[in-house]
Amino acid sequence: MAEGVWAIVGEKEQRSPENLGNNATFGLVVTEAGAVLIDPGGSWRGAETLHDAIRSVTDQPVVHVINTGGQDHRWLGNGYWQAQGATAIASDAAVEDQQARASMQMTALSQLIGAALEGTEPSFADVTFADAYSLDVGGLTFEIVHPGPAHTPGDSFVWVPARDTVFTGDIVYVERILGVGDQSSITRWPNAYLAVEATGAAHIVPGHGGPTTMARARADTYDYLMNLRAQIEALLDEGGDIMAAPQVNQAAFSYLEQFDSLAGRNAQTAFQQMEWE
């Protein structure tokens, strides 16, 4: 992506024994004082696989691993990296979310990746912060910002100004449709996106999909969210109910992968959240 900066692009499909829970995009920044990994992988074995990828480009040890949120692939690999001596960093809200959903996530992963979950135990960040945290490694500054809830309550992005690169975590999805879950915030996610956009970064590493431009990030994430909000607001104004939500017009985004399986569910979840606004 830039000098010493890599995107590690995982699958965009569901978690599976083959992808070890690493169905997401991760980031790596190598400095003279060690490497910084953005998101640790979705399991112990998933973290090991990321380590293999890292060794293919550097001999530097991973000294810090940043959790960008509360989804399993954003933190369940922590234990592996902590065992290697790395320090894990996350927002307070992310850790609270991780603690609340750890049992559910482990149960789901046991069904989705089976024996590949062996060795994985929930392990939380060593360093936490409320809204922002500045990390200096090898002459590079990493600005870790929790702009508010997005896909999960504790989502953060990582801005590396000297490399003109931002790692967005699950605040940005490209190529595939984003997921609005019960843990998401349809009302505040757009503002979290705008905080990412305000960096003006030239290089964007999304939470899902390949390295991208800010224009593509806006189209696939912000524009999708704003359209969904507008459609659900109109449905609510008309007195419509949740059963009608999957039929709202999201056709402009049908080019996104997994649209058919997720668009209707996104609409119903958005309806539930917005009817109480």
Secondary structure, DSSP 4 states (H G I P E B T S, - for coil): -BTTEEEEE--SS---TTTTT--SEEEEEEETTEEEEES--SSHHHHHHHHHHHHTT----EEEEE--SSSGGGTTTHHHHHHTTPEEEEEHHHHHHHHHHHHHHHHHHHHHTGGGGTT------SEEESSEEEEEETTEEEEEE--S-SSSTT--EEEEGGGTEEE-GGG-B-SB-----TT--TTTHHHHHHHHHTT--SEEE-SBSSSB-HHHHIIIIIHHHHHHHHHHHHHHHTT--GGGGGGS--GGGTTSBTHHHHHHHHHHHHHHHHTT-
